[in-house]
Amino acid sequence: MIGLDLPKYRSGQRVKSAIDLFNDDSAPNVPPDGVLIGAGQIGEIIRVAMHTEEDVPIYLVDFGQRLVIGCLENEIKAL
């Protein structure tokens, strides 16, 4: 694997959304391209996985109220 990026963040870490996060059709109760979470919202990483084709970390972030979103590193910031 060339270019494998190691995760910058870890499970259990509190983070905030760095940008507005939009629905990519994975959230059925939100209109397509609707805002899921606005920039600055606080969440907790519950799992870190690797995107198999791109070799980049994907962070499952629990933003509360039963909303878990898969985020890339540039979409979140550590608190």
Buried (B, 14 or more C-beta within 10 A) or exposed (E): EEEEEEBEBEEEBEBBBBBEBBBEEEBEEBEEEEEBBEEEBEBBBEEBEBEEEEEBBBBBBBBEEEBBBBBBBEBBBEE
